Amino acid sequence: MAPILKIEDLSYHYGNNPDPVFAHLNLQIEDGEFIAVVGGSGVGKSTLLRCVAGLTSASHGTISLNVEEDETRRSRSVVFQDGRLMPWRRLRSNIAYGLTGLKLTAEEKHNRIDEVLKLTRLDELAERWPHQLSGGQVQRGGIARALAVKPHLLLMDEPFSAVDAITRQHLQDQLLAIWEQTRKAVMFITHDIEEAVYLADRVIVLSGSPANVVLDKPIDLPRPRDRGTDKLQKMAQEIANAL
């Protein structure tokens, strides 16, 4: 089976800058696979995600999504660093906004929203305004909205970077529970190496100037994982050494 995402010979320049941020980058993701992309500041992690999302155009190369056309779902969706909830809409209405333009009946939209609210454990908070939610709940709201469109590929741009350490660990575990139920392909951008090793099937390290893939590390640790094990810490150190 062909990979769900194939990136070939991809390069990106900021504006008229002759020096590319990354160049000749190749990467692929299998259906249902969870990959994490790590790298230092300025290597283009978020830019790469925005190119895959179709929010930014690459300077050169191709991005291919191997998915069937379906007017009831989207090929990909994005979870950003903040939940991006609109303050003038209640949580349920925020999630409903993401369904705009899909060929769904009112009942199907209602069922989709109920499904993702339950999946993200927000069903009892559906009628709250964003300002009535905690930081972790807002992020789960962003994840719920992204999942409601039933994407083939879920793109996550440092989604837990703005919350405290304890909330971050809870969100990581909740994300894994959601992924195990839905088996979406996930591309997860993070600067936290331990987070990457804890979550992902593979960790992709971007480094250099221009940046490129310097390490593609399978994480062959059984799930559920223990953050404190020597094996996990050893893998995290190997990845840190590649940066």
C-alpha positions, 0 to 999 in steps of 0.5 A, a space after each residue: 500500500 502506498 504511504 498516505 503522505 509522500 514529500 519529495 525533494 521539498 525546499 522552502 525559502 522565506 520571501 526573496 531570501 536566497 538561502 532555503 530554510 530546508 532543501 531537498 527534503 524527503 519524507 513519507 508517512 504510512 496510514 495510521 502512523 504517528 510520527 513526530 518531527 523535532 529540531 532546533 529553532 529555525 529549521 522549519 518544523 512548523 513551516 514544513 507542517 504548514 506546507 503539508 497543510 496547504 497553508 504555505 507553498 513550498 519553493 520546490 518539490 511535491 507533496 502527495 496525499 494518497 486519499 480518496 475524494 470524499 465530500 463528507 470529510 477533509 483530507 487533513 486538518 490542523 491543531 495549532 499551538 493554541 486552541 484557536 477557539 473563537 471567543 464569540 462561539 460556544 464550544 459546540 459551535 466552534 466544533 460545528 464551524 469546522 464542518 462548514 462546506 462538508 456534504 453533511 445533513 444537520 443530523 450528521 453534523 450533530 452526531 459528528 460533534 457529539 462523537 468528538 466531544 465524547 472522544 475528547 472528554 468534553 461532552 459536559 462542557 459543550 455549551 461553555 464559552 472558551 473563556 470558561 475553559 481551562 488551557 487544557 480544555 481549550 486545546 482538547 477543543 481544538 483537537 475535537 474540531 480537527 477530528 470532527 472533519 474525519 481527516 485522513 491526516 492529523 497535523 499538530 503544530 506544538 499543540 501542548 507547548 502553551 500548557 503547564 507540565 502536568 497538563 501537558 502529560 495529561 494531554 499527551 495521554 489523552 491524545 494517545 487514547 484518541 489515536 488508538 481509537 481512531 488510528 489517524 495518521 499523525 504528523 506531530 511537531 514538537 521541540 520536546 524530544 522526550 514528548 516525541 519519543 513518548 508519543 511517536 512510532 518514528 521521530 524525524 530529526 531536522 537539522 542543518 542549514 539548510 535543514 534536512 532529515 538527519 535521523 529517522 528513528 523508529 521508536 520500537 518501545 511497547 505501548 503504553 510507555 513509561 516516561 522514566 524508563 532507561 530505554 526511553 531516555 536512551 532513545 531521547 539522548 540519541 535523538 538529542 545527539 543528532 540535533 
